[in-house]
Structure formats: C-alpha cells, structure tokens
Amino acid sequence: MPEIEPGDVTLKSLSGVHLWHAPMSSCSQRVRIALAKTGRDYVSHLVNLEQDEHATEAYQAIHPKGLVPALVDDGHLFIESIDIIAHLAGENSEMTAAASPRLLEMADAAQTDLKLLTFEYLFRSGPPPAPEKAAAFQQAHHNDWLTAFRRDFAAGFDPDRLDAAAARTLDGFRTLDALLADGRRWLSGATFSLSDVAWMPNVHRFRLMGWPFERTPHLMRWFDRVAARPSYRSALVDWQSEDTASDFAAYTAKRHSEGTDIRSLPALKAGSDR
C-alpha cells in the first residue's frame, strides 16, 4: 500500500518532504540513505523510541501502526520503508529500474527477524523499562503485534524463535552472496540501485551483533563498497552516537565471552559446517 490516507488531516497541508524517523531504526536508515542519494531536502521529525513517543496518540495519527519511519511529500503520506524509497527514487529513475523486486521483497520480509535479533543481541544491553512505563506502553500503543513483542522481550524470547530467525537471516545473506559471486559490483548488477539501499542497514546492523560474515565473502566485499559511499556515512553512521556503538560493542563482547552471543545459536553453528 504505497500511499495511505492520514489520520491527522493536517498532514495534507504540509509542503515539501517531512520525515518522522529514529536514529537507530534500520527502516529509517534505509529512507535517509535514499534521501541522501536523491539529494532531496527534508524536514526532520525525530521520534524518541526509548521514550515511547511512537505510542502517543499524536504519532499514531501519523503512522497507524505506531512505527517509524513515516514520510509526507507535499501532503501525501507513506509509511512502509520500501514504498518510501521507491517513491523518493521515482518510477523512471535508474535506481528504480535497476532494482530487483525480489531483493526488495526479501529486504522487507527480513525486517521482522532483524528486529527480533536486534532486541536480543543489542538492545538487551540497556536497562529494562520501569514496570509503570512498560504498562503505560501496553495501554497506549494500538499495534497488537508490537505490544506482544514487547511482552515477549520482557519475558525473554523463546530460543527456538531466535534460532529460526537466525536461520532465515543466514539463508538471505547466502542468497545475496551467491548473486555477488558472478563479479557484479552491486546487488542487482552494474548499477547501484534501491536493492543496495534496502540491504545496507541490514548488513550494518548484523555487523554490530558480530554476525559471521566471513562465511559470505562476496557480500562483505559489497558492503565495503557501499560503506565507502557518502550516503552511508551521512544517513546511517552519523546518526549513530559513539556511545551507542561503544555500548553495543561491549555488550557483544560480553555475550561472546559468556558463549551466548548470536554465533552461539544452533543455526549458525550448523551453518559453519556447510
């Protein structure tokens, strides 16, 4: 559903591009990369996820699922990141024409597993919310999937659920690695496209978790290329504070020393023997 009718009708009167986003949201990173690549100026509306600003009535009138990002372009509202980057690039652009619909669908589908594994192997490094704050989120947020996810996170994720997510992620990265094995420079061929934009944040995120990317060397060489692009730094790295990166690195090292990091999952241990 590329464009939706806003619950907050005042959005229709906005001119130019307005982006509601969060620094560490991978879907927000994807959209900021597309904005940087297309050179479009935008009005930034930061949504503080740590303070549960996405659970407010005001924000849920902008994004009915209470997620980030949301983008308004001259009064037209888009809420799915794949739809947003396609809109920003334009139907007739080279970035769109060169993109693979299959790779875009894969990137979109991968977000659920990315979120699950991120919360377990990165975000669990922070202190849990106070009981009253957690209860307030459950009452205020209207997205049943997200409130259930928060409850599961507080209780501790089922190990089988984590392992299944890692197995699907591994399969996805192997698919990308196989595509790149033919010597192509970018995921869809000779041209940097929306396929690359969609996958850049995912690989970045899993690198923070200590994912075994040595098993997908072609994908790593691709990532070295995209990481050298100005849009990677301006739209992704520059929004990630040094303290955040340091905290994640320390937590990943701690989990590794305990034998409970992402590499300890059975799917990844089995994958090392394939």
N, C-alpha and C positions, 0 to 999 in steps of 0.2 A: 504494500500500500504506500506508494511514493509520497503522496501529499494527503494530509488529514485536515479536517475542519477543527479549528482551535476551540477549546472550551473557554478560553479567555479571548473574547472577541476584540479586545484592544490590540491584539497582535496583528490584526488585519490592517491596522493603520500605520504599522511600522514601515519605514523605508530603509533600503539597504539590507545588509546581511547582519543578523543578530544570532549569536551562538551561545547557548547555555551548555556549559561543559564543566568538567572537573580535571585537574592536572593529571591524576594517575589513572583515569578511566581509559582503557585501551580503545574503546569506540570513539571517545573524544579525541584521542591522539590521532586516530585514522582521519577524522574530519579536519583537524588542524593541519595535518600533512597535505591534504587536498587543497585547503585554503592557501597554504604556503606555495604549493606548486602552481596553482592557478593565479596567484598574485592578487586575490580578492581581499579587500579590506573588510573588517567586520567589527561589530561592537561585541565585546566580551562580557558575558554574564556568568561569573563563576558560581558554581553550586557546591557548597561545602558538604560533601557526603559524610564526613566524620561528625558533623553537627546535625546530620539528618535533615538538611534543608530540602532534600528531594521528597520528604514526607509531608511537607507543608501543603495546605490546600492551594495556595497560590501557585506553587510549582506544578502540582498535579493538574492544574487547569491549563498549563502549557503542555506538559507531557503526560498523557493519561495513564501511562504505565509507571510514572514516577521514576524514570531512568534518565541517564544522560547518554548522548547529547540530544539537544533539540535545536533546530535551526529554522529561522524565519528569514525568507528572502522576499523583500517587498510585499509583506503581508501573507506570504504562502508558507505554511508550516510543514516541516519534515522531521520525523523522529527516529527513523531507522538509519544507522550509520552508512550502510551500503547504498541506500536510496539517496542519502545526503551527498555522498561523494560523487555518485553518478550525476546528480543534479548540478553540483558545482562544476564538474568537468564538462558537462554539456553533451548532448546526444551525438553531435557530429565531431567531437574532438578526437585527436589522435589517441589520447589516453583512454578514452572510452572504446574506440574502435579496436584497439589492440588488446583490450582486456578479455579475459576468458570468463564467460558467465559461470562455468563450472567452478573455477577458482574463487570467484566472488561468493557463490553459494557455500562453498566449503569454508571460507573465512567467516561467513555469517554463522554457520552452524557450529563452528569451533568456539564461539564466544561462551556458551554455557559451560563447557569444560574448562576454558581458561579462567572463568570467574571462580569456579569451584576450587581449582588448584591454586589460584592466587590467594584466595582467602585462607586456605590451609597452610601453604608454604611461604607466604609473605605476610599477609595481614594478621595472622595469628601472633605475630611478634608484638603487636600492640596490646595494651591492657583491654580487658573486656568492658563493655559499657556498664554503667551502673544499672541495677535492676529497674529503677524507675524510668531511666532513659530507654531501656530496651522495651519496657511495657508501653511507653508512650509511642514508640515507633510502630509497634504492633497495632496499636489502636488508630494511629493517624494515617498509615500508608494503606492504600486501597489495592495494591498489587498482591494478590494472594500468593503467587509464586515467590515473590521476594520476601514476604513476611515468613513464609515457611522456610525459605533458605536461611534467613537469619536465625530462626529457631534451631535448625539443624546445625548451623555453625556453633551456636552457643552450647549445644549438647555434645558436639563432636561428630564429625562426618563419619559415615559408615566406611570402613576401609575398602570394602568391595566397590563402593561408589567412586572412591578416589582412584582405585586401580583401573576401573573401566574407563574413567576419563583420561587417564594417562595412556591407556592402550589406544584409544581413539586419536589422541593427540599424536602419538608416535606414528600411527598409520598416516595421518595427514602430513606430517613432516617428511615421511618417506616418499609420499606421492610427489611432494614438491621437489625433493632431492632427485627423484627419478626424472622429472621433467627437465631439470637443470643439467642432468648428466650428458645431454647432447651438445653441450657447449654454449647454449643460449645465454645471453647476458642477463635477461630479465625473465620473470616467471612466464610471461605469455609470448616471449620471442625476443626480437631485436629492439623493441620499443618499451621504455618504461611506461607502465600503464596503471590503471586502477587495481589490477591484480596485485601489483607490488605495494601500492598504497594500503590495500586491505590487510596484507600479511605482515608488513613491517612492525606494527606494535606487538603482534603475537610473538614473533621471534624474540624481540627485545624483552618482553615480559618473561618468557621462559628462560632466557639467559640469566635474569635476576634470580631465578629459582635454582640455578645450577643444572639445568637440563643437559643430558648427554648429547650435545650437538656434534661431538666428534664422530658420531655414527652417520651423520648426514653431511659430509664434507662439501658437496656441491651447494647445499643450502647455506652453509657457513660462508662460502666464498661470495654467494649472492648477498648475504647480509652485510658483509664487509663493503660491498659496493653501495648498497642503499644507505648504510650508516655514514658514508662519506658525502652524501648529498646534503646541501644546506637545509632542506626541509626537515630532515631527520633531527638535526640539532635544534632548529628554531621551533618546531612544532611538538617535539617529544622530549628530548634531553633537557632543554632549557626550562621545561615545566616541572622537572623532577628535581627536588631540592637535594643538595649534597647530604643533608642529614637523613633524608629518606633513603637514598642509595646506600649510605653507610649502615643504617639500621637493618636494611634488607640483607646486606652482605654479612653482617654479624649474625643475624638470625639463621641464614642459610648455612653458615659455617657451624653454628651451634647444632643445628639439626643433623648436619653431616657427621659431626663428632659423636653424636648420640646414635647414629645409624637409623635416623627417622626422616631423613631428607627425601626429596622426590625420587632420587635414584634408588631408594630402598624399596620402592613399590614393585611387586612381583612382575607386573607387565614390563617394566624397564629392565629388571634383572633377566627376565626371559629374553627380552629383545637383544641383550648383549651377546646371546648365543646364536642368533640367527645369521 
